[in-house]
Amino acid sequence: MASNRCTFWAIWALGMLPVLLAVAVYTTGVGIPSEQVNTGRLLQPAVPLQQWGGQADRFTRHWSLLLVHRGGCDHGCLRQEERLKRIHDALGRDADRFRVRMEASDALAPGVWVVDPLGNLVLHYGQAYEGKAVLTDLRRLLKASRLG
C-alpha cells in the first residue's frame, strides 16, 4: 500500500513539473528571448498613410517596398532600386504580394520602407541595407501576415 502511494505521488509530481516550470518562466521571464529577430527598424506603432503622406491608390491592397531618396535619383539610387527588384524576384511565389516603388520625399528618411496593405509604414532600413537580411525579414513578415 505504501509503494502504491509513493508511485501515485511520483507520477503526480512528474505531471505537475511542466506546469510549474511554465508558470516560473511566465512570471520571471527567464528563458524568453528579449531581442528582436528582424534586422530592419520596426515602427511601433505603425505610421498610418495619412501621417506620412502616401497615396492610397499606390500603397493599399498589397505590400510595398518603398525606396525613398532626396531630390533627383542618381546612379546609386538606380542601383538600390535594382537591388530591391532582385529582392522582390527572390520572394518567389510571394512576389505578387509585393510592389517596388521609388519616391523622392522630404517627409521620410532616406532608405527602404516596408508598407503594409493598409498603407502603414511598418519597417525601415537605412541606405546601407543588406539584401539577404531584408529578404529574410520579408519572408518572415509574409509568413506571419494574411494581409495582401
Backbone bond lengths (Angstrom), bond angles and torsions (degrees), N, CA, C in turn:
res aa  C-N    CA-C-N  psi(-1)  N-CA   C-N-CA  omega(-1)  CA-C   N-CA-C  phi
1 M - - - 1.437 - - 1.532 111.80 -
2 A 1.323 115.89 -38.39 1.462 120.00 -179.49 1.528 110.09 -68.80
3 S 1.336 118.18 -34.79 1.462 120.30 179.66 1.527 110.70 -70.36
4 N 1.346 117.96 -34.07 1.463 121.05 175.81 1.528 111.12 -63.57
5 R 1.317 115.69 -40.40 1.469 120.68 179.78 1.527 109.81 -66.69
6 C 1.334 117.97 -41.95 1.479 121.25 177.98 1.529 110.44 -64.06
7 T 1.323 117.07 -40.59 1.456 121.37 179.20 1.533 109.96 -64.23
8 F 1.330 116.58 -43.12 1.454 121.03 178.72 1.520 111.02 -59.32
9 W 1.316 117.63 -48.46 1.467 120.79 -177.82 1.529 111.68 -69.12
10 A 1.318 117.61 -32.09 1.465 120.22 177.54 1.532 110.38 -67.11
11 I 1.312 116.92 -43.94 1.473 120.67 178.31 1.533 110.10 -66.37
12 W 1.322 117.05 -40.76 1.460 121.15 178.54 1.538 110.69 -61.99
13 A 1.327 116.96 -42.90 1.471 121.30 -179.97 1.529 110.46 -65.77
14 L 1.333 117.30 -39.92 1.465 120.24 177.86 1.533 111.54 -64.29
15 G 1.324 116.62 -34.78 1.455 120.37 178.25 1.525 112.25 -73.11
16 M 1.303 117.74 -31.93 1.465 121.71 -179.24 1.525 112.88 -83.70
17 L 1.322 118.20 -19.27 1.464 121.60 -177.33 1.535 112.73 -57.93
18 P 1.353 120.79 -48.63 1.467 119.49 178.02 1.531 113.13 -61.94
19 V 1.322 116.62 -35.34 1.464 120.00 179.56 1.528 109.74 -66.14
20 L 1.311 117.15 -45.54 1.461 120.86 179.80 1.528 111.41 -64.72
21 L 1.327 117.27 -39.50 1.460 120.17 176.98 1.533 111.20 -65.01
22 A 1.322 117.80 -39.85 1.466 121.33 178.90 1.524 110.45 -64.21
23 V 1.311 117.63 -42.04 1.460 121.19 178.63 1.526 110.13 -64.96
24 A 1.327 117.54 -40.51 1.468 121.03 179.34 1.532 110.96 -64.74
25 V 1.324 117.89 -42.70 1.465 121.19 178.79 1.524 110.07 -65.99
26 Y 1.322 117.49 -41.30 1.468 121.41 -179.17 1.527 111.38 -64.20
27 T 1.326 117.14 -43.46 1.462 119.67 -175.62 1.529 112.82 -78.63
28 T 1.324 118.25 -34.56 1.463 119.86 -177.16 1.520 112.85 -93.48
29 G 1.323 117.93 -25.66 1.464 120.86 -177.90 1.515 113.04 81.73
30 V 1.311 117.99 1.94 1.461 121.59 178.80 1.522 109.27 -70.70
31 G 1.326 116.56 129.97 1.454 120.92 179.30 1.524 113.47 94.67
32 I 1.327 117.59 -6.06 1.459 121.24 178.29 1.521 107.84 -99.25
33 P 1.338 118.47 122.00 1.468 119.43 -178.16 1.526 110.98 -63.37
34 S 1.321 115.86 137.38 1.463 120.27 -178.61 1.522 112.33 -100.25
35 E 1.311 117.24 -11.81 1.461 119.21 -177.10 1.527 110.94 -95.10
36 Q 1.319 115.11 159.87 1.449 120.78 178.72 1.521 109.23 -88.28
37 V 1.319 115.40 155.83 1.461 119.39 179.00 1.521 111.97 -98.58
38 N 1.341 117.27 -12.07 1.454 118.73 -179.81 1.528 110.23 -80.44
39 T 1.322 115.81 151.14 1.463 120.00 -179.83 1.517 112.00 -95.06
40 G 1.318 117.74 -23.35 1.458 121.36 176.04 1.520 109.94 -78.90
41 R 1.329 115.82 164.88 1.468 120.40 178.55 1.522 107.98 -84.64
42 L 1.325 116.15 114.08 1.458 122.50 -179.63 1.523 108.77 -77.15
43 L 1.324 116.26 128.08 1.459 120.84 -179.67 1.517 109.26 -90.48
44 Q 1.325 116.50 117.03 1.456 120.88 179.08 1.505 108.55 -127.41
45 P 1.304 119.78 114.86 1.461 127.38 -1.83 1.531 110.55 -77.69
46 A 1.302 115.26 162.56 1.468 120.48 178.47 1.529 109.62 -63.35
47 V 1.327 116.25 147.00 1.467 121.33 -178.03 1.528 108.57 -90.28
48 P 1.356 118.13 118.75 1.466 120.77 -177.29 1.531 113.36 -68.71
49 L 1.301 115.07 159.74 1.468 124.45 -177.24 1.530 112.35 -53.94
50 Q 1.314 117.38 -44.93 1.454 120.86 -177.75 1.523 111.52 -64.81
51 Q 1.313 116.88 -30.85 1.460 120.81 -176.37 1.527 112.23 -75.37
52 W 1.316 117.90 -36.45 1.463 119.11 -177.22 1.522 113.00 -98.04
53 G 1.321 117.57 -3.32 1.459 121.15 171.63 1.509 116.20 83.86
54 G 1.326 117.93 24.04 1.460 120.56 177.58 1.518 111.94 -77.76
55 Q 1.316 115.91 162.51 1.469 121.64 178.56 1.525 108.67 -94.54
56 A 1.313 115.37 126.24 1.466 120.77 -174.80 1.528 112.55 -58.81
57 D 1.335 118.39 -38.34 1.465 120.03 -177.57 1.526 112.16 -70.73
58 R 1.326 118.85 -22.18 1.470 121.43 -179.62 1.530 113.18 -92.46
59 F 1.340 117.09 -26.35 1.466 119.13 -170.26 1.523 114.58 -122.20
60 T 1.303 118.50 23.25 1.463 120.07 175.01 1.526 109.31 -124.15
61 R 1.319 115.48 161.39 1.462 125.74 179.48 1.531 114.48 74.53
62 H 1.324 118.83 1.04 1.462 121.85 175.60 1.531 108.44 -160.44
63 W 1.317 116.92 160.28 1.455 122.02 175.47 1.528 108.00 -75.78
64 S 1.322 116.66 149.70 1.464 120.08 179.56 1.516 110.50 -134.63
65 L 1.317 115.13 141.12 1.461 122.56 167.90 1.519 105.39 -101.87
66 L 1.305 116.53 112.98 1.456 121.55 -175.34 1.522 109.50 -107.72
67 L 1.324 115.90 117.21 1.460 121.53 176.51 1.521 107.50 -94.42
68 V 1.326 116.63 115.67 1.462 121.85 -178.33 1.521 109.07 -104.71
69 H 1.321 115.56 132.28 1.465 121.45 177.23 1.516 108.89 -135.61
70 R 1.310 116.03 164.69 1.469 121.81 178.49 1.523 109.25 -98.24
71 G 1.303 117.11 136.33 1.464 121.19 175.34 1.514 112.94 61.96
72 G 1.342 116.09 -142.55 1.461 121.35 -179.09 1.515 112.15 -74.93
73 C 1.310 115.94 155.71 1.457 121.62 -179.86 1.532 109.48 -90.07
74 D 1.323 116.50 118.24 1.457 121.16 179.78 1.528 110.52 -95.37
75 H 1.321 117.01 -168.20 1.463 122.23 -178.38 1.535 111.61 -62.38
76 G 1.335 117.22 -39.77 1.466 121.03 179.01 1.516 111.98 -63.80
77 C 1.302 115.81 -37.86 1.464 121.47 178.53 1.534 110.32 -64.71
78 L 1.306 116.48 -42.62 1.469 120.52 178.80 1.528 111.33 -66.25
79 R 1.335 116.95 -34.73 1.474 120.67 175.90 1.522 110.41 -64.87
80 Q 1.343 116.30 -41.61 1.466 119.61 178.42 1.524 111.19 -64.45
81 E 1.319 117.11 -38.93 1.458 120.08 177.65 1.528 110.49 -63.20
82 E 1.318 116.96 -40.14 1.467 120.93 177.61 1.528 110.85 -63.76
83 R 1.336 116.90 -40.41 1.472 120.64 176.67 1.526 110.49 -60.90
84 L 1.328 116.77 -42.91 1.463 119.86 179.28 1.527 111.51 -64.74
85 K 1.319 117.09 -36.74 1.464 119.93 177.75 1.527 110.81 -66.23
86 R 1.336 116.28 -35.78 1.470 119.06 176.24 1.520 111.33 -68.12
87 I 1.333 116.86 -37.97 1.467 120.46 175.69 1.529 109.11 -63.16
88 H 1.317 116.71 -42.79 1.467 122.11 178.07 1.525 110.49 -58.67
89 D 1.328 117.16 -46.20 1.467 120.76 179.44 1.526 111.58 -65.21
90 A 1.334 117.07 -33.43 1.466 121.05 -179.00 1.525 112.24 -70.77
91 L 1.322 117.88 -13.91 1.463 120.41 177.60 1.528 111.95 -68.53
92 G 1.327 116.71 -15.98 1.460 120.76 176.41 1.514 112.48 67.01
93 R 1.340 116.50 -125.38 1.466 120.55 -175.33 1.525 112.69 -66.25
94 D 1.336 117.75 -19.07 1.466 120.73 178.11 1.520 112.54 -88.92
95 A 1.318 117.93 0.76 1.470 120.95 -177.40 1.524 112.15 -62.47
96 D 1.330 117.28 -29.04 1.465 118.84 -179.60 1.530 112.61 -72.80
97 R 1.324 117.77 -10.75 1.468 121.42 176.80 1.529 111.90 -84.30
98 F 1.336 117.38 -12.24 1.470 122.77 -176.26 1.515 111.60 -116.42
99 R 1.323 116.74 151.17 1.457 124.57 170.74 1.520 107.57 -127.02
100 V 1.317 116.62 145.64 1.462 121.89 175.52 1.519 107.59 -104.15
101 R 1.316 116.53 123.93 1.468 122.79 -179.15 1.525 109.18 -125.72
102 M 1.326 115.28 152.89 1.458 121.00 177.07 1.520 107.63 -131.58
103 E 1.343 115.78 137.01 1.453 119.49 -175.32 1.527 110.41 -150.55
104 A 1.316 116.14 142.21 1.461 121.72 170.67 1.514 107.31 -90.84
105 S 1.343 116.71 127.26 1.460 119.53 -176.61 1.519 110.20 -149.21
106 D 1.322 114.56 140.16 1.462 120.18 172.51 1.522 110.74 -96.96
107 A 1.329 116.89 -15.37 1.464 121.48 -177.80 1.522 111.90 -78.55
108 L 1.342 117.83 -28.70 1.461 121.95 -178.16 1.516 110.35 -111.22
109 A 1.318 115.54 149.22 1.461 120.64 176.49 1.527 109.30 -68.87
110 P 1.331 117.90 145.90 1.466 119.96 178.07 1.529 111.00 -62.12
111 G 1.300 115.55 149.31 1.454 121.60 179.91 1.511 110.40 135.87
112 V 1.309 115.72 -159.78 1.466 122.28 -178.69 1.517 108.63 -109.93
113 W 1.319 115.21 129.13 1.458 122.44 178.21 1.521 108.73 -115.87
114 V 1.318 117.30 140.58 1.456 122.20 174.20 1.526 106.84 -102.47
115 V 1.336 115.44 124.69 1.463 122.08 -178.16 1.527 107.89 -112.50
116 D 1.325 116.81 128.53 1.469 120.00 -179.49 1.532 110.80 -79.96
117 P 1.339 118.73 171.49 1.472 121.49 -177.12 1.522 114.64 -64.54
118 L 1.316 118.08 -11.92 1.461 121.04 177.33 1.525 111.27 -93.72
119 G 1.339 117.17 -2.09 1.452 121.85 178.75 1.521 114.47 92.90
120 N 1.321 118.07 8.25 1.459 122.09 -179.63 1.523 111.36 -86.29
121 L 1.325 116.53 139.57 1.465 120.26 171.20 1.512 107.64 -76.20
122 V 1.341 117.00 128.43 1.451 120.65 -174.28 1.526 112.40 -115.34
123 L 1.321 116.90 -44.65 1.466 122.18 -177.74 1.520 110.06 -130.76
124 H 1.329 115.51 151.89 1.466 120.52 175.53 1.524 109.40 -134.53
125 Y 1.321 115.22 135.37 1.461 122.97 174.31 1.519 106.66 -120.05
126 G 1.308 116.90 138.43 1.459 120.79 177.20 1.522 110.51 -67.92
127 Q 1.316 116.26 -178.84 1.468 120.10 -178.35 1.528 112.03 -69.53
128 A 1.308 117.56 -24.00 1.469 120.95 179.74 1.529 109.89 -99.76
129 Y 1.312 116.05 56.49 1.465 120.41 -179.29 1.523 110.69 -83.62
130 E 1.327 114.94 158.23 1.462 121.37 177.73 1.523 108.36 -103.72
131 G 1.323 116.79 123.96 1.461 121.95 -174.51 1.511 114.38 -57.56
132 K 1.341 117.39 -42.03 1.465 120.59 -178.77 1.521 111.37 -65.45
133 A 1.324 116.17 -38.46 1.463 120.07 179.45 1.524 110.89 -66.71
134 V 1.328 117.43 -40.39 1.461 120.92 177.85 1.524 109.55 -63.95
135 L 1.307 117.02 -43.76 1.468 121.36 179.70 1.528 110.85 -61.04
136 T 1.319 117.07 -43.14 1.468 120.82 177.92 1.522 110.87 -61.78
137 D 1.331 116.97 -44.64 1.462 120.50 178.57 1.527 111.46 -62.31
138 L 1.330 117.09 -42.48 1.463 120.47 -178.83 1.521 111.32 -65.44
139 R 1.314 116.94 -41.58 1.473 119.69 178.29 1.522 110.59 -62.30
140 R 1.336 116.67 -43.34 1.457 120.77 179.28 1.533 110.17 -64.63
141 L 1.308 116.87 -39.95 1.459 122.21 179.01 1.529 111.43 -63.97
142 L 1.312 116.79 -46.30 1.459 120.61 -179.17 1.532 111.98 -67.28
143 K 1.322 115.96 -33.65 1.458 119.54 178.70 1.527 110.76 -66.77
144 A 1.331 116.59 -36.21 1.462 120.63 -177.80 1.526 112.73 -83.42
145 S 1.327 117.97 -20.08 1.458 121.32 -173.76 1.520 112.88 -103.23
146 R 1.298 115.38 142.39 1.464 120.62 173.62 1.514 111.13 -103.47
147 L 1.345 116.54 -0.75 1.458 120.96 179.00 1.519 110.69 -77.11
148 G 1.308 116.64 153.19 1.457 122.04 173.80 1.469 112.29 71.92
